[in-house]
Amino acid sequence: MLRAAILSATTVSLVPVAVQASAAHDARRACLAAQVPLQNAALVQTEAGTHRIAVTVRNDLDWPINGIRIAWDFSVAGEIVLSDDIGSYIPDTIAPGESRDFSFYAPTPPVSADRGTLAAVTIDVADTQGNQYVNDVRVMGGGWTNLSSAMECNLS
């Protein structure tokens, strides 16, 4: 059983820009999904009316990350009832090979969290300077920049 851990990370607002996902973005996201996998994803209730997406983040990149953006869907009987993407700055970087429990705010589901299925995937990360690897959204504050990272994601 995964317990909810509310960390001292600062949640940031992600504002979509009118940019269509390009093949390059798709390739970068596919690499991140493989190299920064999310394990033990769960929608958990921390107190009455408050929910969190709890995951274990593993950094299999060759470089540390200090921000992560995930996309998630909560489904009931095969139908998506909640969906979002959210990012968070990580005050203490996640080093290569390191795993860390993490949680994000989630709205209250229309049914009990244990009656649905949660799917979550990494869609962007920030390097130690806060620069985004995929960089397809405009980020507002929280230690992220709107610059592209020079780091690379390589599937081994």
matplotlib code that plots the C-alpha trace (Angstrom):
import matplotlib.pyplot as plt

x = [0.0, 1.4, 1.0, 0.6, 3.6, 3.1, 6.6, 7.9, 8.1, 6.5, 3.8, 3.9, 1.2, 1.6, 0.0, -0.4, 0.7, -0.6, 2.1, 1.2, 3.2, 5.9, 7.6, 10.6, 8.4, 6.9, 10.3, 11.5, 8.4, 8.9, 12.5, 11.4, 8.6, 11.3, 14.1, 12.1, 9.4, 6.7, 6.0, 3.3, 1.0, -2.1, -4.8, -5.0, -7.2, -5.1, -8.0, -11.7, -12.0, -8.3, -6.6, -3.0, -1.5, 1.3, 4.1, 7.6, 9.9, 13.0, 15.7, 17.4, 18.8, 22.6, 21.9, 20.0, 16.5, 15.0, 11.5, 9.1, 5.8, 3.5, 0.3, -2.3, -5.8, -8.2, -10.6, -13.6, -14.9, -12.6, -13.9, -11.6, -13.3, -10.3, -7.3, -4.6, -0.9, 0.9, 4.4, 6.4, 9.8, 12.0, 14.1, 16.5, 17.4, 16.8, 20.2, 20.8, 19.8, 17.8, 14.2, 12.0, 8.3, 6.5, 3.0, 0.9, -2.5, -5.5, -9.1, -11.7, -12.8, -16.5, -16.2, -14.1, -10.4, -10.2, -12.9, -10.9, -7.6, -4.8, -2.3, 0.6, 3.6, 6.4, 6.0, 8.8, 11.6, 13.8, 17.6, 19.5, 19.1, 15.3, 15.5, 12.8, 13.8, 10.6, 9.7, 6.3, 4.5, 5.0, 5.8, 4.9, 7.4, 8.4, 12.1, 11.4, 12.6, 11.0, 14.4, 15.2, 17.7, 20.9, 20.9, 20.0, 17.8, 19.3, 17.6, 20.2]
y = [0.0, 3.4, 6.2, 9.7, 11.9, 15.6, 16.9, 20.4, 20.8, 23.9, 23.2, 25.4, 26.5, 25.2, 27.3, 25.6, 27.5, 27.2, 24.8, 21.4, 18.5, 17.8, 14.6, 15.8, 16.4, 13.0, 11.4, 13.3, 12.3, 8.6, 8.7, 10.4, 7.8, 5.1, 6.9, 8.6, 5.9, 6.5, 3.5, 2.8, 5.5, 5.9, 8.4, 8.7, 10.7, 12.5, 14.0, 14.5, 16.1, 16.3, 14.0, 13.5, 11.6, 9.7, 8.2, 6.9, 8.7, 6.9, 8.9, 6.7, 9.6, 10.4, 13.8, 15.0, 16.5, 19.2, 19.4, 16.9, 17.2, 14.2, 13.5, 11.3, 9.8, 8.4, 5.8, 4.1, 1.1, 2.0, 5.6, 8.5, 10.6, 12.9, 13.8, 16.4, 17.3, 18.9, 19.9, 20.5, 21.9, 19.6, 21.5, 18.6, 17.1, 13.5, 12.1, 9.5, 6.1, 7.6, 7.0, 9.2, 9.2, 12.3, 13.6, 16.1, 17.8, 16.1, 17.0, 14.9, 12.0, 11.4, 8.0, 6.5, 6.5, 2.7, 2.2, 3.5, 3.0, 5.6, 5.8, 8.3, 9.0, 11.5, 14.1, 16.6, 17.2, 20.1, 20.0, 21.6, 25.0, 24.6, 24.3, 22.0, 19.0, 18.8, 22.5, 22.6, 24.7, 28.1, 27.6, 30.3, 30.4, 27.8, 27.3, 26.3, 28.4, 28.7, 27.7, 24.3, 22.1, 21.1, 17.7, 14.6, 11.6, 8.4, 5.0, 2.4]
z = [0.0, -1.0, 1.6, 0.5, 1.1, 0.6, -0.2, 0.1, -3.6, -5.2, -7.7, -10.8, -13.2, -16.7, -19.4, -22.8, -25.8, -29.3, -30.4, -31.9, -30.6, -33.2, -34.0, -32.0, -29.0, -29.3, -29.6, -26.5, -24.5, -25.5, -24.3, -21.0, -20.4, -20.7, -18.8, -16.1, -15.3, -12.8, -10.5, -7.9, -9.3, -7.1, -6.6, -2.8, -0.4, 2.2, 4.1, 3.5, 0.0, -0.7, -3.2, -4.4, -7.3, -5.6, -7.6, -7.3, -9.8, -11.0, -12.9, -15.3, -17.3, -17.2, -15.6, -12.5, -12.8, -10.6, -12.2, -13.5, -15.5, -15.7, -17.6, -15.8, -16.5, -13.9, -15.5, -14.2, -16.2, -19.0, -19.3, -18.4, -15.7, -14.7, -16.8, -16.4, -16.8, -13.9, -13.2, -10.1, -9.2, -7.2, -4.6, -4.1, -7.4, -8.3, -9.2, -12.0, -10.7, -7.8, -7.0, -4.9, -3.8, -5.0, -5.0, -6.9, -6.2, -7.9, -7.9, -6.1, -8.4, -9.0, -7.3, -4.6, -5.7, -5.1, -7.8, -10.7, -12.4, -12.6, -15.5, -15.3, -17.5, -17.5, -20.2, -19.4, -16.9, -16.0, -15.7, -12.7, -14.2, -14.5, -18.3, -19.9, -21.9, -24.1, -23.6, -25.2, -22.6, -21.1, -17.4, -14.9, -12.0, -9.5, -10.5, -14.1, -17.1, -20.5, -22.1, -23.7, -21.9, -23.8, -22.0, -24.0, -23.3, -24.8, -24.7, -23.8]

ax = plt.figure().add_subplot(projection="3d")
ax.plot(x, y, z, "-o")
ax.set_aspect("equal")
plt.show()
